[in-house]
Amino acid sequence: MEDIFNYIIHFLLGDSVPAETCSQIGYTNKPEEFEHYKLVILHSGFFDEDSYGSPSSLPQLPLLIWEENPILFGDPATEKVGETLIIHADIVAGTYFLISRYEEWIRKEVRDTHGRFPGKESLPYRAGFIDRPLIDEYGRILRRQIRDLGLDAPEPPLEIKKIYLTHDLDQIAHFRNVRSLIGGFLRGIKRPKEGQKALRSFFGGLRYDPWYTFPFLYKLDTDLVKKIGVKRCETILFIRAGGGKRKEDKPFSNLVHPDYKNLIRYSKRKGIIIGLHTSYEAGFNPKLAIEEKKRLDHHTKRYATYNRNHYLRNREPEDMRYLIEAGISDDFSMGYADMAGFRLGTCRPVKWINPANRTLSALMLHSLTIMDGSLNDKRYMYMNAHDAYQYCEQLIGCVENNNGELVLLWHNTSVEKTPNSYQRKLYKDIIKFLQSK
């Protein structure tokens, strides 16, 4: 696992720290090796064969505190052995635990009705740091300590390094088929405006449908891209290209339908990146991602390298390998549906580690910082408009303080013009706030 240990040490220190400095950091519990390094992170035994992969290897609450930060393994102590500084807090194992989704791999019996690991069951939530990129805070402490040892370890700039504005195409429109037209018409008996909307959408065209809000979203997205630059901001539309008979995959994404063709053309004209939205069914059979990716590429005439799973149905950690086989380089599924925050313990993109065979891959995982529905859904955080905005500002501040990336997910259906939802205004306010960053 030497390559994983080296990767984690480099990741903790960050890109601003030169390789010569990284080589002075060791990860061992063998006293005879201490003298080879300026600083040693003490190996706690987490990776030992007799404990790794067993429930007994999970951290125990309450967590110990080191430098005002909770630690998952080891002890909150430092000591000098000769000229070497020894850190007893095993932040290498703690980082591995979070970025590999080790807890989800061990606790396979803990899943919600959609087969997802609930955020409120996670260690970051139960230990109270779901709203903090704990790994990045470890990195700040580590850089300070090695500077005290006379090594070069500059701090990264206090700015958001990258913003991803993402939208999942779960349903392109509300009233563009006969069944929804009839439903809208019947509801229109009591609510005439809804009946009028249904008739106008069905007979007038996609642009009149209340859920076709892409011009609104893309205008805000484009304004932010123009303000902070295309290198710092990307917009991604994730499109489903498959699915089974389960209700969660309905309505079926008919990519040959004129409505879908028009949206794809419009998105490409606006410079929007198109990614794969792997189906709900693929959560049961992850191999389906390969065929769905081929189908999407065929209809968009593009080669998708980004992915997000429908319903955020993140497959078992070890099943991410099928995304690599499909040709995916970056996955944006790493968020809890029921809790906005830092699922992987970091706000920076990180390479996927397979906890089952302890191998490092080239697949990059991007933490989903904020999803619209997590904030207001009664089953999840159930926040009012004021609290939701304040929480979003808090998370954005964490990303900025750690030179991380911000990943937002707002659905076209959530920003419909309606007095029953604050999501349209919230997204607009967040984009305005980000324009100052």
C-alpha positions as a printed Julia matrix, in Angstrom:
437×3 Matrix{Float64}:
   0.0    0.0     0.0
   3.01   2.27   -0.25
   1.54   4.11   -3.24
  -1.66   4.84   -1.27
   0.26   6.11    1.76
   2.39   8.39   -0.44
  -0.7    9.65   -2.26
  -2.47  10.47    1.01
   0.53  12.34    2.41
   0.77  14.37   -0.81
  -2.98  14.96   -0.7
  -2.88  16.15    2.9
  -0.08  18.59    2.17
  -1.64  19.87   -1.06
  -0.32  20.88   -4.45
   1.48  23.95   -3.13
   3.99  21.84   -1.15
   7.06  20.7    -3.14
   7.93  17.02   -3.55
  11.16  17.43   -1.57
   9.12  18.37    1.48
   6.74  15.45    1.02
   9.67  13.04    1.0
  10.57  14.2     4.52
   7.24  12.92    5.89
   7.04   9.27    6.96
   4.22   6.94    7.94
   5.42   4.17   10.18
   5.37   2.79   13.74
   8.87   1.33   13.57
  11.26   3.36   15.8
  14.27   2.34   13.72
  12.77   4.21   10.73
  12.05   7.49   12.53
  15.49   8.98   11.9
  14.94   8.86    8.13
  12.3   11.61    8.32
  11.82  15.11    9.7
   8.24  14.24   10.67
   6.53  10.89   11.19
   2.8   10.21   11.33
   2.53   7.23   13.64
   0.86   4.16   12.14
  -2.02   3.29   14.5
  -2.55  -0.29   13.32
  -5.72   0.43   11.33
  -4.27  -1.3     8.26
  -3.11  -4.41   10.15
  -4.42  -7.64    8.63
  -6.08  -8.82   11.84
  -8.33  -5.74   12.05
  -8.72  -4.22    8.59
 -12.13  -4.95    7.09
 -13.77  -5.88   10.4
 -16.4   -3.89   12.34
 -13.9   -3.54   15.17
 -11.79  -1.3    12.94
 -14.45   1.44   12.91
 -13.75   4.58   14.99
 -15.44   4.77   18.37
 -17.41   7.8    19.52
 -16.74  10.2    21.08
 -13.69  11.0    18.99
 -10.54  12.36   20.57
  -9.55  15.96   19.77
  -6.18  16.94   18.33
  -5.4   20.6    17.64
  -9.14  21.39   17.94
  -9.96  18.72   15.33
 -11.51  15.3    15.9
  -9.28  12.37   14.99
 -10.54   8.97   13.91
  -7.48   6.93   14.89
  -4.46   7.32   17.1
  -3.92   9.71   20.01
  -3.87  13.53   20.25
  -0.2   13.8    21.1
   3.13  14.78   19.57
   6.66  14.11   20.75
  10.22  14.56   19.61
  12.35  11.45   19.08
  15.84  12.68   18.36
  15.43  15.28   15.61
  12.13  13.8    14.38
   8.69  15.08   15.27
   6.24  12.22   15.88
   2.5   12.83   15.42
   0.44  10.19   17.24
  -2.79  11.23   15.53
  -3.08   8.81   12.6
  -4.39  11.28   10.05
  -3.29   8.99    7.19
  -5.71   6.26    8.31
  -8.38   8.88    9.01
  -8.03  10.31    5.51
  -8.14   6.84    3.97
 -11.27   6.01    5.99
 -13.14   9.04    4.62
 -12.04   9.2     0.98
 -12.41   5.43    0.38
 -15.93   5.33    1.93
 -14.57   2.58    4.15
 -17.48   2.91    6.57
 -19.99   2.19    3.79
 -18.01  -0.86    2.74
 -18.04  -2.26    6.29
 -21.62  -1.32    7.21
 -23.38  -2.8     4.18
 -26.49  -3.54    6.21
 -27.1    0.2     6.68
 -29.0    1.45    3.63
 -32.16   3.5     3.03
 -35.11   2.5     0.83
 -33.09   3.39   -2.28
 -30.07   1.35   -1.24
 -28.09   4.45   -0.26
 -25.93   4.91    2.8
 -27.74   7.67    4.76
 -25.79  10.76    5.65
 -27.31  10.8     9.13
 -25.85   7.33    9.73
 -22.37   8.43    8.69
 -19.5    9.06   11.05
 -19.04  12.67    9.79
 -22.64  13.44   10.79
 -22.68  11.5    14.07
 -19.33  13.01   15.11
 -20.44  16.5    14.13
 -18.1   17.36   11.24
 -20.28  16.8     8.16
 -20.13  20.57    7.54
 -16.33  20.68    7.78
 -13.72  19.41    5.31
 -11.82  17.69    8.09
  -9.06  16.29    5.88
  -8.23  19.75    4.57
  -8.07  21.0     8.15
  -5.6   18.2     8.93
  -3.53  19.41    5.99
  -3.37  22.95    7.37
  -2.09  21.68   10.72
   0.47  19.43    9.01
   1.81  22.28    6.84
   2.21  24.5     9.9
   4.11  21.84   11.79
   6.54  21.09    8.98
   7.17  24.82    8.49
   8.14  24.91   12.17
  10.69  22.22   11.29
  12.21  24.5     8.65
  10.66  22.82    5.61
   9.01  24.58    2.7
   5.21  24.28    2.95
   3.38  27.34    1.64
  -0.36  27.76    2.17
  -2.63  27.62   -0.88
  -4.56  30.81   -1.78
  -7.77  31.51    0.12
 -10.12  31.22   -2.83
 -12.49  28.75   -4.43
 -10.32  26.89   -6.91
 -13.17  25.51   -9.06
 -16.95  25.74   -9.22
 -19.11  23.1   -10.89
 -22.7   24.17  -11.58
 -24.5   20.92  -12.27
 -28.05  19.96  -13.25
 -29.57  16.47  -13.41
 -32.09  15.88  -16.18
 -34.52  13.62  -14.32
 -37.58  14.93  -16.15
 -37.4   17.34  -19.05
 -40.98  18.62  -18.79
 -44.21  18.34  -16.81
 -46.96  18.33  -19.43
 -45.39  17.04  -22.66
 -47.15  13.67  -22.83
 -50.81  12.65  -22.93
 -50.88  11.21  -19.41
 -49.48  14.36  -17.79
 -51.74  16.53  -19.95
 -54.84  14.69  -18.69
 -53.58  14.92  -15.11
 -52.96  18.64  -15.43
 -56.32  19.16  -17.09
 -58.16  17.32  -14.3
 -56.33  19.25  -11.59
 -57.21  22.35  -13.56
 -60.85  21.87  -12.6
 -59.96  23.12   -9.12
 -56.86  25.08  -10.12
 -57.55  26.67  -13.53
 -54.01  27.98  -13.92
 -52.58  24.47  -13.87
 -54.94  23.37  -16.6
 -53.9   26.37  -18.67
 -50.23  25.54  -18.17
 -50.82  21.94  -19.26
 -52.63  22.95  -22.45
 -50.07  25.59  -23.32
 -47.15  23.22  -22.78
 -48.63  20.26  -24.65
 -49.83  22.21  -27.67
 -47.5   25.21  -27.61
 -44.1   23.57  -27.24
 -41.38  22.65  -24.77
 -40.42  26.25  -24.03
 -43.84  26.85  -22.46
 -43.54  23.99  -19.98
 -43.09  25.11  -16.34
 -40.3   22.58  -15.78
 -38.32  23.66  -18.82
 -36.22  26.13  -16.84
 -32.9   25.61  -18.59
 -32.81  29.12  -20.12
 -33.1   30.51  -16.57
 -30.42  28.18  -15.18
 -28.02  28.58  -18.09
 -28.31  32.38  -17.98
 -27.23  32.43  -14.33
 -24.52  29.83  -14.96
 -23.15  31.72  -17.96
 -23.09  34.98  -16.03
 -20.92  33.36  -13.35
 -18.6   31.79  -15.94
 -18.13  35.21  -17.57
 -17.41  36.79  -14.18
 -14.81  34.36  -12.8
 -13.56  32.64  -15.97
 -14.08  29.35  -17.76
 -11.07  27.77  -16.04
 -12.67  28.27  -12.64
 -16.25  27.42  -13.5
 -17.95  24.69  -15.54
 -21.61  23.88  -16.11
 -22.61  20.22  -16.51
 -25.92  18.7   -17.57
 -26.2   15.03  -16.55
 -28.54  13.1   -18.86
 -29.97   9.62  -18.35
 -29.55   7.25  -21.29
 -31.04   4.09  -19.83
 -33.1    2.58  -17.08
 -35.35  -0.33  -16.27
 -39.02  -0.68  -15.44
 -38.78   0.73  -11.94
 -40.77   3.88  -11.26
 -37.61   5.72  -10.24
 -36.35   5.52  -13.84
 -39.58   7.01  -15.2
 -40.3    8.93  -17.29
 -38.06   7.16  -19.77
 -35.4    9.39  -21.31
 -36.21   9.15  -25.0
 -33.12  10.73  -26.53
 -34.56  10.53  -30.06
 -37.57  12.65  -29.07
 -37.47  16.21  -30.51
 -37.62  17.73  -27.0
 -34.43  15.92  -25.96
 -32.72  16.67  -29.27
 -33.54  20.35  -28.93
 -32.24  20.5   -25.35
 -29.02  18.72  -26.29
 -28.45  21.13  -29.2
 -29.25  24.11  -26.98
 -26.88  22.89  -24.26
 -24.04  22.33  -26.7
 -24.58  25.77  -28.21
 -24.33  27.3   -24.73
 -21.08  25.45  -24.05
 -22.6   23.17  -21.41
 -20.72  19.93  -20.71
 -22.89  16.83  -21.05
 -22.32  14.04  -18.56
 -23.81  10.61  -17.94
 -26.61  10.26  -15.4
 -26.45   6.53  -14.77
 -29.87   5.04  -14.17
 -31.51   3.85  -10.98
 -31.42   0.33  -12.43
 -27.64   0.61  -12.73
 -27.55   0.8    -8.95
 -28.54  -2.88   -8.96
 -26.42  -3.79  -11.96
 -23.47  -1.38  -12.26
 -22.33  -2.98  -15.52
 -25.22  -1.14  -17.19
 -23.16   2.05  -16.97
 -21.07   0.81  -19.88
 -24.02   0.5   -22.29
 -25.68   3.68  -21.02
 -22.49   5.63  -21.65
 -22.27   4.3   -25.23
 -25.91   5.25  -25.85
 -25.42   8.78  -24.51
 -22.3    9.32  -26.61
 -24.14   8.13  -29.71
 -27.05  10.55  -29.28
 -25.03  13.57  -28.17
 -22.14  13.08  -30.59
 -19.87  13.75  -27.64
 -17.63  11.56  -25.47
 -18.85  11.88  -21.88
 -16.22  11.57  -19.16
 -18.3   12.89  -16.24
 -20.88  10.85  -14.32
 -23.47  11.21  -11.59
 -25.74   8.42  -10.4
 -29.51   8.88  -10.53
 -30.96   9.41   -7.02
 -27.33   9.66   -5.89
 -27.5    5.89   -5.75
 -23.83   5.5    -5.12
 -22.86   1.94   -5.79
 -20.98  -0.08   -3.26
 -17.53   1.51   -2.99
 -15.82  -1.4    -4.73
 -18.22  -1.23   -7.71
 -16.92   2.13   -8.92
 -14.62   0.17  -11.19
 -17.41  -0.16  -13.75
 -17.34   3.59  -14.28
 -13.68   3.32  -15.22
 -14.5    0.5   -17.63
 -17.19   2.7   -19.18
 -14.67   5.46  -19.84
 -15.6    7.8   -16.98
 -12.76   9.91  -15.56
 -14.69  11.97  -12.98
 -17.64  11.08  -10.76
 -19.87  13.72   -9.14
 -22.11  11.41   -7.08
 -20.35  11.87   -3.75
 -23.06  13.58   -1.73
 -25.64  12.38    0.75
 -29.23  12.95   -0.35
 -30.32  13.71    3.2
 -27.47  15.98    4.25
 -25.5   18.69    2.46
 -21.84  18.83    3.41
 -18.55  17.04    2.84
 -19.22  13.33    2.39
 -15.59  12.48    1.67
 -14.23  14.72    4.41
 -12.65  17.05    1.83
 -13.65  19.77   -0.6
 -10.94  18.8    -3.09
 -11.16  16.17   -5.84
  -9.57  12.92   -4.78
  -8.61   9.68   -6.48
 -10.88   6.73   -5.82
  -9.43   4.05   -3.57
 -11.04   0.62   -3.65
 -11.24  -0.43    0.02
 -11.89  -4.06   -0.9
  -8.51  -4.64   -2.54
  -6.74  -1.48   -1.35
  -5.79  -0.15   -4.76
  -5.48   3.41   -5.98
  -7.2    4.35   -9.26
  -7.2    7.28  -11.68
 -10.95   7.9   -11.24
 -11.49  11.29   -9.61
 -14.26  11.72   -7.05
 -15.83  15.14   -6.56
 -17.78  15.83   -3.37
 -21.28  17.16   -4.01
 -21.35  20.14   -1.65
 -25.0   21.21   -1.94
 -28.07  19.68   -3.59
 -31.3   21.66   -3.71
 -33.57  18.92   -2.35
 -31.32  18.13    0.61
 -32.07  21.56    2.03
 -35.87  21.77    1.88
 -37.15  18.19    1.67
 -39.21  17.2     4.75
 -37.38  13.85    4.83
 -33.97  15.5     4.92
 -32.79  18.84    6.38
 -36.17  20.59    6.04
 -34.74  24.11    6.23
 -36.57  27.36    5.63
 -35.24  29.81    3.05
 -33.21  31.88    5.51
 -31.51  28.91    7.19
 -30.82  27.25    3.83
 -29.01  30.32    2.51
 -27.01  30.72    5.72
 -25.94  27.07    5.61
 -24.94  27.38    1.95
 -22.84  30.44    2.77
 -21.15  28.48    5.56
 -20.23  25.57    3.27
 -19.02  27.95    0.55
 -16.81  29.66    3.14
 -15.25  26.31    4.06
 -14.45  25.63    0.4
 -12.93  29.08   -0.01
 -10.77  28.74    3.11
  -9.33  25.47    1.83
  -8.78  26.33   -1.86
 -11.27  23.62   -2.71
 -13.97  23.09   -5.3
 -17.66  23.81   -4.93
 -20.12  21.42   -6.56
 -23.76  22.56   -6.71
 -26.72  20.52   -7.94
 -29.96  22.29   -8.83
 -32.67  20.47  -10.81
 -34.66  22.14  -13.55
 -37.84  21.0   -11.78
 -36.93  22.7    -8.49
 -36.66  26.23   -9.95
 -40.13  26.3   -11.45
 -41.89  29.63  -10.89
 -44.05  28.79   -7.9
 -44.76  30.37   -4.51
 -44.41  26.96   -2.85
 -40.62  26.73   -3.22
 -37.69  29.02   -2.44
 -35.24  27.15   -4.69
 -35.43  29.53   -7.66
 -34.53  32.54   -5.53
 -31.98  30.58   -3.5
 -30.05  29.52   -6.59
 -30.12  33.07   -7.92
 -28.84  34.42   -4.57
 -26.04  31.83   -4.42
 -24.84  32.67   -7.93
 -24.87  36.37   -7.06
 -22.84  35.63   -3.92
 -20.33  33.56   -5.91
 -19.78  36.38   -8.4
 -17.86  38.2    -5.67
 -15.48  35.27   -5.17
